[in-house]
Amino acid sequence: MTLDHLEPGQLPAPGEVPSRMYASVIRPERYGAPVDAFRTELVDVPPVGPGQVLVMMMAAGVNYNNVWAALGKPVDVIAARQRRGDPFPFHIGGSEGAGVVWAVGEGSSQVRVGDHVVLSGCRWDESAADIRAGVDPMASTTQRVWGYEENWGAFAQFAVVDEYQCHPKPANLSWEAAAAYLLTGATAYRQLLGWPPHTVRPGDAVLIWGGSGGLGSMAIQIVREYGGIPVAVTSSDDRAAHCLRLGAAGVIDRREFDHWGRLPDISDEVAVNTWLKEARRFGQRFWEAVGARRAPRIVLEHPGQDTIPTSMYLCDTAGMVVICGGTTGYNADVDLRFLWMRQKRLQGSHFANVAECRAITQLVAAGRIDPCLAWTGTMEQVGEGHQMMHDNTHPPGNLAVLINAPRPGMTTTEA
Ligand SMILES: NC(=O)c1ccc[n+]([C@@H]2O[C@H](COP(=O)([O-])OP(=O)(O)OC[C@H]3O[C@@H](n4cnc5c(N)ncnc54)[C@H](OP(=O)(O)O)[C@@H]3O)[C@@H](O)[C@H]2O)c1
């Protein structure tokens, strides 16, 4: 007889797949504050298709994308999927995690039942014409974010992923640390090393917004690893201390400035001059941190609307501002004179391809990059973790929740 479901923390017998599972679920009627939007429910275990893998989730990472999913804005992810023909009226989020391969679908040959894996957060159609023609799968028209644009994410006892989403779990890490580094780590890796010729070189000065956040914590370490000089921006003393511990050459406290947001109208000379004065003062703090009158060759962006004008102004001649998000808004102003006269590059960047995921995983496994796990919750606390992120009250680093791992700190399981 097929087992109906497992209680949280109850590990199945090898090969046993229950028909239902606990998952942290968002429904449209609960869209709003993340702490209320997620609720643990029993749902059917999804089927495993060709080229796919069923993973028993031990732990999952908490990321900003499911803050947006919980709010139902700017995209109603459930309605968007339903428009594409998906019948399910709910969302199971979670775009990274760690677990044990529990079953493999037809044609899967790269992983085996029992493998310990970490899961990456983007999927694509490997048979798509653009991929077959050689484009980076992250640039394929078929690319979508698992556990955000796609359903059946990591906040569930079982998850179905495409085989190439599985990467070897660094053996030295607990389940929850392994679940927490890949999304931010691989995204920062691509931002800093994926856009030649603007890759971090020894001696390059790099400005990192939100240095104590998930992305920022990874970015500081990657810049150091490649010989660059990371300068972090934060908004509290303990966050500044975290950045310095990770290897930041200096920290700028954004509370000392008030020129954030959209640029003043170009015809308002007084307002423009006031803005420029603040931006120059910010630049002087950058020089002090670097120890020389040097501008950042790369600026790692994600706040968006509040900070892009400063990023574009400060970026070195022929340097790059590379952006992967818009936490503070999407209507960001660029004074085009700085863009063309100084020949700067404004580059969009989105998660990472398989090679980039492997590269950051190898750095973590080798002990070169700390996953910076800052908080571990339970499945019942998925909403709380996202709420802290939304309110910007989370501790410095990355956040995770235990799913089937019976307790924190476990590196293996008897199952
Ligand atoms: N496209 C992708 O593949 C991808 C991947 C990962 C993340 N992202 C996006 O990147 C953003 C950050 O992600 P994360 O995981 O690093 O989040 P996080 O852990 O919450 O860190 C973001 C940091 O940004 C800083 N911040 C908040 N408001 C700010 C403001 N008004 N001005 C400047 N800095 C501000 C905060 O630090 P301080 O208050 O200390 O300054 C915060 O710690 C999110 O929007 C997320 O969706 C995109």
The ligand as an SDF file (V2000), in Angstrom:
LIG
                    3D

 48 52  0  0  0  0  0  0  0  0999 V2000
   18.0480   38.0590  -10.9500 N   0  0  0  0  0  0  0  0  0  0  0  0
   18.5310   37.1560  -10.1070 C   0  0  0  0  0  0  0  0  0  0  0  0
   18.9130   36.0710  -10.5160 O   0  0  0  0  0  0  0  0  0  0  0  0
   18.6480   37.5040   -8.6530 C   0  0  0  0  0  0  0  0  0  0  0  0
   19.2720   36.6260   -7.7720 C   0  0  0  0  0  0  0  0  0  0  0  0
   19.3960   36.9750   -6.4290 C   0  0  0  0  0  0  0  0  0  0  0  0
   18.8520   38.1780   -5.9850 C   0  0  0  0  0  0  0  0  0  0  0  0
   18.2340   38.9990   -6.8620 N   0  0  0  0  0  0  0  0  0  0  0  0
   17.6300   40.2610   -6.3920 C   0  0  0  0  0  0  0  0  0  0  0  0
   18.6270   41.0380   -5.7510 O   0  0  0  0  0  0  0  0  0  0  0  0
   18.0750   41.7590   -4.6690 C   0  0  0  0  0  0  0  0  0  0  0  0
   18.8770   41.4670   -3.3930 C   0  0  0  0  0  0  0  0  0  0  0  0
   18.8450   40.0900   -3.0750 O   0  0  0  0  0  0  0  0  0  0  0  0
   19.5390   39.5590   -1.7410 P   0  0  0  0  0  0  0  0  0  0  0  0
   19.2900   38.1080   -1.6760 O   0  0  0  0  0  0  0  0  0  0  0  0
   20.9330   40.0380   -1.6340 O   0  0  0  0  0  0  0  0  0  0  0  0
   18.6230   40.2940   -0.6620 O   0  0  0  0  0  0  0  0  0  0  0  0
   18.9820   40.6980    0.8240 P   0  0  0  0  0  0  0  0  0  0  0  0
   19.6830   39.5900    1.5290 O   0  0  0  0  0  0  0  0  0  0  0  0
   17.7050   41.2200    1.4010 O   0  0  0  0  0  0  0  0  0  0  0  0
   20.0230   41.8840    0.6770 O   0  0  0  0  0  0  0  0  0  0  0  0
   19.7130   43.0840    0.0410 C   0  0  0  0  0  0  0  0  0  0  0  0
   20.3910   44.2260    0.7520 C   0  0  0  0  0  0  0  0  0  0  0  0
   20.0810   45.4220    0.0490 O   0  0  0  0  0  0  0  0  0  0  0  0
   20.2200   46.4950    0.9430 C   0  0  0  0  0  0  0  0  0  0  0  0
   19.1970   47.5120    0.7160 N   0  0  0  0  0  0  0  0  0  0  0  0
   17.8950   47.4780    1.0960 C   0  0  0  0  0  0  0  0  0  0  0  0
   17.2910   48.6200    0.7490 N   0  0  0  0  0  0  0  0  0  0  0  0
   18.2270   49.3940    0.1370 C   0  0  0  0  0  0  0  0  0  0  0  0
   18.2250   50.6860   -0.4280 C   0  0  0  0  0  0  0  0  0  0  0  0
   17.1080   51.4540   -0.4240 N   0  0  0  0  0  0  0  0  0  0  0  0
   19.3760   51.1650   -0.9450 N   0  0  0  0  0  0  0  0  0  0  0  0
   20.5000   50.4120   -0.9480 C   0  0  0  0  0  0  0  0  0  0  0  0
   20.5670   49.1770   -0.4090 N   0  0  0  0  0  0  0  0  0  0  0  0
   19.4400   48.6730    0.1100 C   0  0  0  0  0  0  0  0  0  0  0  0
   20.0870   45.9490    2.3690 C   0  0  0  0  0  0  0  0  0  0  0  0
   21.3160   46.1950    3.0510 O   0  0  0  0  0  0  0  0  0  0  0  0
   21.5450   47.5560    3.8890 P   0  0  0  0  0  0  0  0  0  0  0  0
   20.1950   47.9900    4.4360 O   0  0  0  0  0  0  0  0  0  0  0  0
   22.4930   47.1320    4.9570 O   0  0  0  0  0  0  0  0  0  0  0  0
   22.1290   48.5360    2.9070 O   0  0  0  0  0  0  0  0  0  0  0  0
   19.8970   44.4420    2.1720 C   0  0  0  0  0  0  0  0  0  0  0  0
   20.6190   43.6830    3.0790 O   0  0  0  0  0  0  0  0  0  0  0  0
   16.6040   41.3470   -4.5890 C   0  0  0  0  0  0  0  0  0  0  0  0
   15.8180   42.3160   -5.2520 O   0  0  0  0  0  0  0  0  0  0  0  0
   16.5490   40.0360   -5.3420 C   0  0  0  0  0  0  0  0  0  0  0  0
   15.2780   39.7640   -5.9190 O   0  0  0  0  0  0  0  0  0  0  0  0
   18.1210   38.6900   -8.1840 C   0  0  0  0  0  0  0  0  0  0  0  0
  1  2  1  0
  2  3  2  0
  2  4  1  0
  4  5  1  0
  4 48  2  0
  5  6  2  0
  6  7  1  0
  7  8  2  0
  8  9  1  0
  8 48  1  0
  9 10  1  0
  9 46  1  0
 10 11  1  0
 11 12  1  0
 11 44  1  0
 12 13  1  0
 13 14  1  0
 14 15  2  0
 14 16  1  0
 14 17  1  0
 17 18  1  0
 18 19  2  0
 18 20  1  0
 18 21  1  0
 21 22  1  0
 22 23  1  0
 23 24  1  0
 23 42  1  0
 24 25  1  0
 25 26  1  0
 25 36  1  0
 26 27  1  0
 26 35  1  0
 27 28  2  0
 28 29  1  0
 29 30  1  0
 29 35  2  0
 30 31  1  0
 30 32  2  0
 32 33  1  0
 33 34  2  0
 34 35  1  0
 36 37  1  0
 36 42  1  0
 37 38  1  0
 38 39  2  0
 38 40  1  0
 38 41  1  0
 42 43  1  0
 44 45  1  0
 44 46  1  0
 46 47  1  0
M  CHG  2   8   1  16  -1
M  END
$$$$
